[in-house]
Amino acid sequence: MFEDNCSDFECLICREEGTDPLLYTSCGHRLCKKCRDKLFGQAADKLTIPCPFCKQQIKKKDITTRSPEELAFEHEMHIRNTLKIEMNEKLEDFPSVEQYYDFLELFEDLGSRRSPVAKKLRDPKFNDNEDINAYRLQKLDRKRTNENNQKKKAAVSFGAPR
């Protein structure tokens, strides 16, 4: 049960390259279905077991066919798509070019900071929605300010002599 000298396509326990897809524990270790069933069959409560490699407690329901890289990519895409929907603005939506550039920097910063790797390095309990909610409030405030400015301009131009 050692990881060294093991192919990416073989079970870390029995070292067999099976025809079934490999399974991945929540801690990122590979095993085949046969070894998973054997490990959980030997477990006292049959619900959780210590990972044979890192001893982290794993649940049978958390073992998946998707690799940690695939899960990280899916998470990254979800974050980027959420940001794209929430932060879909153009230069015309801002009072100045500088504010638009600040927005673009914020967009990129949120995308890169929310990546699974960056999140793990910074804070595993990082709140994904905190910055987006703060941005929504800023956007709403900016929209109200723009609407008020447009009403003032309309009132001035309406009252102005022709």
Rosetta blueprint (number, residue, H / E / L):
1 M L
2 F L
3 E L
4 D L
5 N L
6 C L
7 S L
8 D L
9 F L
10 E L
11 C L
12 L L
13 I L
14 C L
15 R L
16 E L
17 E L
18 G L
19 T L
20 D L
21 P L
22 L L
23 L E
24 Y E
25 T L
26 S L
27 C L
28 G L
29 H L
30 R E
31 L E
32 C L
33 K H
34 K H
35 C H
36 R H
37 D H
38 K H
39 L H
40 F H
41 G H
42 Q H
43 A L
44 A L
45 D L
46 K L
47 L L
48 T E
49 I E
50 P E
51 C L
52 P L
53 F L
54 C L
55 K L
56 Q L
57 Q E
58 I E
59 K E
60 K H
61 K H
62 D H
63 I L
64 T E
65 T L
66 R L
67 S L
68 P H
69 E H
70 E H
71 L H
72 A H
73 F H
74 E H
75 H H
76 E H
77 M H
78 H H
79 I H
80 R H
81 N H
82 T H
83 L H
84 K H
85 I H
86 E H
87 M L
88 N L
89 E L
90 K L
91 L H
92 E H
93 D H
94 F L
95 P L
96 S L
97 V H
98 E H
99 Q H
100 Y H
101 Y H
102 D H
103 F H
104 L H
105 E H
106 L H
107 F H
108 E H
109 D H
110 L H
111 G H
112 S H
113 R H
114 R L
115 S L
116 P H
117 V H
118 A H
119 K H
120 K H
121 L H
122 R H
123 D L
124 P L
125 K L
126 F L
127 N L
128 D L
129 N L
130 E H
131 D H
132 I H
133 N H
134 A H
135 Y H
136 R H
137 L H
138 Q H
139 K H
140 L H
141 D H
142 R H
143 K H
144 R H
145 T H
146 N H
147 E H
148 N H
149 N H
150 Q H
151 K H
152 K H
153 K H
154 A H
155 A H
156 V H
157 S H
158 F H
159 G H
160 A L
161 P L
162 R L
